């Protein structure tokens, strides 16, 4: 709780330190001016009013300047104290200190000595830009001229008419010397110049007060001296508190105008003296000659400095001309109306633009009409001082001297010190634009075939009207690469691209969107039927290469581009249709996108995402289909048929999820689970006295051995279904070594492999007899038995038995059923 008042106190202190200077800067001059006006009006004695005003000014401005220069602040206080002391002495003790010098004049004179010393020491220690020798000489001449003017005016108005008094003459000479030294000692930069002027005014005001008191001047002269004495510390304090932003002495015209004020006053006094007295004494003549000499020295130094500056400026201009003439950029100067007033020599060298063609014409008329609006907005923003666009160059097309449009890049900036003038810089970026266009085109072109790539096709689809996107995949291309090499495969792709390019209609877009996938953006879907057939024909035609002929198939997928579909969506739909054609048909099939294609794709994705976790979630199940001896019609075996009960997709058969299981590497896990489930059921049936064998998919030798041992089933009761390609590998040999039998499908046979059972699907009626005779003869020669699957009628059953096939499966015998229904079926037999 105690920290809150402390924080509040610190906050009040901070606010006070920030507000107090501002309050003093307003209050001090107001109070001082009020005191001086009171003295001028007679409400206060003149000396008391000046003492009050000078004391307030010295205290206030001294406090404000103490943190910037302790010596200058001390000088202000010395002047203020001496002024107050002199004013009080003149009011209450007007006696003389030295017999002929009033004490109230003697005190400011003594203070003037100490104040000048403190002021000059303070000025010499102020930070600021170093002043060159020529600048110091000009300052010395300016200060000396001011000092001579002050002494001459004092002589003509005072000393020559009333007489010379020691305090007044000493004060004037000291003020002249101090003023000169103050002007010379002030550092460069606006703060130093202002502080030097304030010091000079302070010294002049203190000297004027000394003269006024020494000669017992009237109320007006005393208040005037007090006003200068108040203004001097104010200007010095303002200079000390001015931020140092520019290193020079400030604008030369402003300084010269300020220096001209005392000169004009001096000329006015001299003119008045000539009119009133028509003669000058020797002192006035000597002072006049001294002023002329100082002015001559000052002008001589200024002329020499101007010559040096002119030489440096000429060198800078020469270097600038060399840089501009040799620059690869075009530079133009524009007036507030955006009219070209000057252009660099690069205009003729780089763009063929002569001054007659450009100078005097509005800049927007030189650019392409489509770019004129942007140019006017950009240049008007630059004229208004908006620099937000400086970092981003403006690209526009400029007409060169030969009438051609050139790609250029421009920046604009307002000229400093020139109202409404602009300078613009431009460069030719034609090569960069060509390179940019080439890179953009390369990014939109297939580098092998030269056709547009997927990105360009996507842009064309998004920008096109109603039509159809046809996507074709080459069947067998991967085998060409594997057998004949990548060079032959590239040659086939180049030829396929050439055929498509020549076969499409004008306005259609042919593109390559994948390794062996091409696409054509064609007209309305109802007009694409003949085009599809033609494109399939050119793609499947023989590819005659040097020493080689390649034959490929092709699939097609198509999707409409109508509506607000973007290119990505249309490509996705056409790709789904192509994938559906590859899965559901032979080469030459074309599938159009529709709800069924989308549903099939969603189903495939659902299968692939859920299959790896199906076993762990307990979603697998097994159906059993009896294997019947066709002669005795007795059930001799059972085939285990695993299926997946997906929570969303429903029942998924092995034929549907099998390819995905192979791709995902989970087929062995599913087969092992099926093996254990089938042997578990088989062990129960064997215990019940049922004479059966079980057919299951291959799950590897180790899982088979573990399952046989775990469920106590003799290996001879197990038939393992092995793909023909795996019938010779170590797993099949190990399974056979355990005592189990091997079953293969005759459709997979390429060369003879060891097997005990041969499965064959029921052929079509027109070739069923010969096929079954051939398979039965092959099995007999291999000491194997044949299992005919897919029997649907008794006629097919009799035909298989007549051909010599021993076993059969199918709906005519029994459908696949769960374990409990199979038990009922076995009991009924």
C-alpha positions, 0 to 999 in steps of 0.5 A, spaced: 500 500 500 505 504 501 508 504 494 502 507 491 503 514 494 510 514 493 509 512 485 504 518 485 509 523 488 514 521 483 509 522 477 507 529 480 515 530 480 515 528 473 509 532 471 512 538 475 519 538 472 516 537 465 511 543 466 515 548 470 519 550 464 513 551 460 510 555 465 516 560 466 517 561 459 510 564 459 510 567 466 517 571 466 516 575 460 509 577 462 511 579 469 517 583 467 513 586 461 508 588 466 514 591 471 517 595 465 510 598 463 509 600 470 515 604 471 514 607 464 507 609 466 510 612 473 506 607 477 513 605 480 520 608 480 524 607 473 530 604 477 525 600 481 521 597 475 528 595 471 530 592 478 524 588 479 524 586 471 531 584 471 531 580 477 525 576 475 528 575 468 535 573 471 532 568 476 527 565 471 531 564 465 538 563 469 534 557 472 532 554 466 539 555 463 542 552 469 542 545 466 545 547 459 550 552 461 552 553 468 557 559 466 551 563 462 546 562 468 551 565 473 552 571 468 545 572 468 544 572 475 550 577 476 547 581 471 540 581 475 543 582 482 547 588 479 541 591 476 537 590 482 543 593 487 543 599 482 536 600 482 535 599 490 541 604 491 539 609 486 532 609 490 535 609 497 542 611 497 543 616 491 550 618 493 557 617 489 562 612 490 567 616 487 565 623 487 563 624 480 560 617 479 553 615 482 553 609 486 547 606 482 551 606 476 558 604 479 554 597 481 552 595 474 559 597 471 562 592 476 557 587 474 558 588 467 565 586 468 564 579 471 558 578 467 562 579 460 567 574 463 562 569 465 558 570 458 564 569 454 567 563 458 560 560 457 559 561 450 566 558 449 564 551 452 558 550 449 557 544 444 556 546 437 559 545 430 566 548 429 566 554 425 571 555 420 576 560 419 573 564 414 566 564 418 570 566 425 573 572 421 566 574 418 563 574 425 569 578 428 568 583 422 560 583 424 562 584 431 567 589 430 562 593 426 556 592 431 561 595 436 563 601 432 556 602 431 554 602 438 560 607 440 559 611 434 551 612 436 553 613 443 558 618 442 554 622 437 547 622 441 551 622 448 558 623 449 559 629 444 553 633 447 553 632 454 560 630 456 564 624 457 563 620 464 567 615 466 562 609 468 558 610 461 564 611 456 567 604 460 561 601 459 560 602 452 567 600 450 566 594 454 560 592 451 563 593 444 568 589 446 564 584 449 559 584 444 564 582 439 567 577 443 560 574 444 559 574 436 566 570 435 565 565 441 558 563 439 559 556 436 556 554 430 549 551 429 542 555 431 543 554 438 549 557 438 548 563 434 541 564 438 545 564 445 551 569 442 545 574 440 542 573 447 549 574 450 550 580 446 543 583 448 544 582 455 551 585 455 548 591 451 542 592 456 547 592 462 551 597 459 545 601 457 543 601 464 550 603 466 550 609 461 542 611 463 544 611 471 551 615 470 547 620 466 541 620 470 537 619 464 530 620 464 524 614 465 524 612 458 531 611 457 532 607 463 526 603 461 528 602 454 535 599 457 531 595 462 527 592 456 534 590 452 536 587 459 530 583 460 530 580 452 537 578 452 537 573 457 530 570 454 534 570 447 540 566 450 535 561 454 531 560 448 538 558 444 540 554 450 534 550 450 533 549 442 535 542 439 541 542 435 538 540 428 543 543 423 550 544 423 550 551 420 549 558 423 542 559 420 540 562 413 544 567 411 539 572 409 536 572 416 543 573 419 544 579 414 537 582 416 539 582 423 546 585 422 543 590 418 538 593 424 544 596 428 547 599 421 540 602 419 540 605 426 547 608 426 545 611 419 539 614 422 543 617 427 549 620 423 543 623 418 540 626 424 547 629 426 548 631 420 542 635 419 542 638 426 549 640 427 552 639 420 559 637 422 563 631 425 568 632 431 575 628 430 572 622 434 566 621 430 570 621 424 575 616 426 569 612 429 566 613 422 573 611 418 573 605 423 566 602 421 568 603 414 574 599 415 571 594 418 566 593 413 571 593 408 575 587 411 568 584 412 566 584 405 573 582 403 573 576 407 566 575 404 568 575 397 574 571 398 569 566 401 564 566 396 569 565 391 572 559 394 564 557 395 563 558 387 569 554 386 567 548 390 560 549 387 563 549 380 567 542 382 560 539 384 556 541 378 562 538 374 562 532 378 554 531 377 554 533 370 559 527 369 555 522 373 548 524 370 551 524 363 554 517 364 548 514 368 544 508 365 538 512 368 534 517 365 533 523 369 527 528 368 525 535 372 518 536 372 514 543 374 508 543 378 504 541 372 508 535 371 511 538 365 518 536 363 523 542 364 529 538 363 532 531 361 539 528 362 543 526 356 541 519 357 535 520 354 538 521 347 543 515 348 538 510 352 531 512 349 532 516 343 529 522 346 531 529 344 530 535 348 525 537 342 521 531 343 520 531 351 522 538 354 515 542 355 511 536 354 507 533 360 510 527 362 504 523 362 503 524 355 510 520 354 507 514 357 502 508 355 495 511 356 493 505 360 499 507 365 497 515 365 492 514 370 497 511 375 503 516 373 499 522 375 496 519 382 504 517 383 507 524 381 501 528 385 502 524 391 510 525 391 508 533 390 504 532 396 510 530 400 507 523 401 513 518 401 510 512 402 511 510 395 518 511 394 520 504 396 516 501 391 518 503 384 513 505 379 513 500 372 510 503 366 511 503 359 515 509 355 514 511 348 522 512 346 524 516 340 523 511 335 515 510 337 516 503 340 513 502 347 519 500 352 518 497 359 521 502 364 521 503 372 521 510 375 522 513 382 520 520 384 522 525 389 520 532 391 526 537 390 528 540 396 527 548 397 523 548 390 516 549 391 512 544 387 518 541 383 519 534 382 525 530 379 524 523 376 529 517 375 527 512 370 531 506 367 530 501 362 528 494 364 526 491 358 531 485 359 529 484 366 521 484 363 523 479 358 527 475 363 521 475 368 516 473 362 521 467 360 521 465 367 514 465 368 513 461 362 518 456 364 514 455 370 508 454 366 511 449 361 512 442 361 520 442 360 520 435 356 514 436 352 513 443 351 506 443 353 502 447 358 503 444 365 498 443 371 499 450 373 498 453 367 492 448 365 489 450 372 489 457 370 486 456 364 481 452 367 479 457 372 479 463 366 475 459 361 468 458 360 463 452 360 467 446 357 470 439 359 477 437 362 479 430 359 485 427 363 488 421 360 493 416 363 498 411 359 497 404 361 504 400 361 508 406 361 512 404 367 514 398 364 517 401 358 521 405 363 523 399 367 525 395 361 527 400 356 530 405 360 528 413 361 530 415 354 525 411 351 520 413 356 521 420 354 521 419 347 514 416 348 512 422 352 514 427 347 511 423 341 504 422 345 504 430 346 505 431 339 499 427 337 495 430 342 497 437 340 495 435 333 489 432 335 485 437 339 481 442 336 483 450 335 482 453 342 483 447 346 488 446 351 493 440 351 497 439 357 501 434 361 499 434 368 503 428 371 508 423 369 504 419 364 498 423 365 495 428 359 489 433 359 485 436 354 481 442 356 475 442 351 469 445 349 462 443 352 461 436 354 456 434 349 461 435 344 467 431 347 464 424 345 468 424 338 474 428 341 475 423 347 475 417 342 479 420 337 484 422 343 484 415 345 486 412 338 492 417 338 494 415 344 494 407 344 497 407 337 503 404 336 509 408 338 515 406 333 521 408 335 528 407 332 529 399 333 523 399 337 515 399 337 512 400 344 504 399 345 500 402 350 493 402 353 490 408 355 484 410 360 480 417 361 477 421 366 473 427 364 469 433 368 465 439 367 468 446 368 461 449 368 459 453 374 464 457 379 469 451 380 476 453 380 482 449 376 484 445 382 477 443 383 476 441 376 483 437 376 481 433 382 474 431 379 477 429 373 483 425 376 478 421 381 474 419 374 481 417 371 482 413 377 475 410 377 476 408 370 483 404 372 480 401 377 473 398 374 475 397 367 480 395 362 484 400 358 480 404 353 475 406 358 473 413 360 469 415 366 465 421 367 465 424 374 459 424 378 456 422 385 458 415 384 465 417 382 465 421 388 462 416 393 467 411 390 473 415 392 470 417 399 469 410 400 477 408 398 479 414 402 475 411 408 478 404 407 485 406 407 484 411 413 481 406 417 484 399 415 490 400 419 486 400 426 481 395 424 484 389 427 485 393 434 478 396 434 475 389 433 472 390 426 474 384 423 469 378 422 470 371 418 465 368 414 465 360 412 464 357 405 463 350 405 468 346 400 464 340 397 466 333 394 462 333 388 462 326 387 459 324 394 456 332 396 459 331 402 462 337 406 470 336 406 473 343 407 471 350 409 474 356 406 475 362 411 473 369 408 475 375 412 471 381 412 471 388 415 465 391 418 466 398 418 462 403 422 460 408 417 462 404 410 458 398 412 461 391 410 467 391 406 469 384 403 477 382 402 476 383 395 475 391 396 480 392 402 485 387 399 489 392 395 489 397 400 492 392 405 497 391 400 499 398 399 499 400 407 503 393 409 497 391 413 495 384 409 499 380 414 496 382 420 489 381 417 491 374 415 494 372 421 488 375 425 484 371 420 488 365 421 487 365 429 480 366 428 479 360 423 483 355 427 479 357 433 473 355 430 476 349 426 478 346 433 471 346 436 468 343 430 474 337 430 472 336 437 465 335 436 467 330 431 467 334 424 472 331 419 474 338 415 480 342 413 480 349 413 483 354 407 486 360 410 490 366 406 497 366 407 500 369 413 507 366 414 510 360 417 511 363 424 504 365 425 502 358 422 506 354 427 504 359 432 497 358 431 497 351 430 500 350 436 496 355 440 489 352 438 491 344 437 489 343 430 493 338 426 497 342 420 494 337 415 487 340 417 490 346 414 490 349 407 494 355 406 492 360 400 498 362 397 499 367 391 502 363 385 508 368 385 509 366 392 509 359 392 516 358 391 519 363 396 521 360 403 514 362 407 511 357 402 516 351 403 516 352 411 508 352 411 509 345 407 514 343 411 509 344 417 504 339 414 500 344 411 497 344 404 498 349 399 492 352 394 494 356 388 489 360 383 490 357 376 489 364 373 496 366 377 500 361 374 506 363 370 510 357 370 509 350 374 510 351 382 509 346 388 501 346 390 496 340 392 490 344 391 488 348 385 483 353 385 479 355 379 473 360 378 467 357 374 468 359 366 463 362 362 458 357 359 461 358 352 468 355 354 467 352 361 468 345 358 474 346 355 477 350 360 475 345 366 478 339 362 485 343 361 485 345 369 483 338 371 488 335 366 494 340 369 492 338 376 492 331 375 499 331 372 501 335 378 498 330 383 493 336 385 486 336 386 481 342 383 477 346 387 472 349 382 469 356 385 463 360 384 458 354 382 451 357 381 447 352 378 446 344 378 448 344 371 455 347 373 456 343 378 455 337 374 459 340 368 465 340 373 464 333 376 464 331 369 471 334 367 474 331 373 474 336 378 473 333 385 471 339 389 466 345 388 464 351 392 458 356 390 451 358 391 448 352 389 452 348 394 452 354 400 453 361 401 458 364 405 455 364 412 458 365 420 460 360 424 454 358 428 450 358 421 455 353 418 455 349 424 447 348 423 449 347 415 453 341 417 448 338 422 443 338 417 448 334 412 
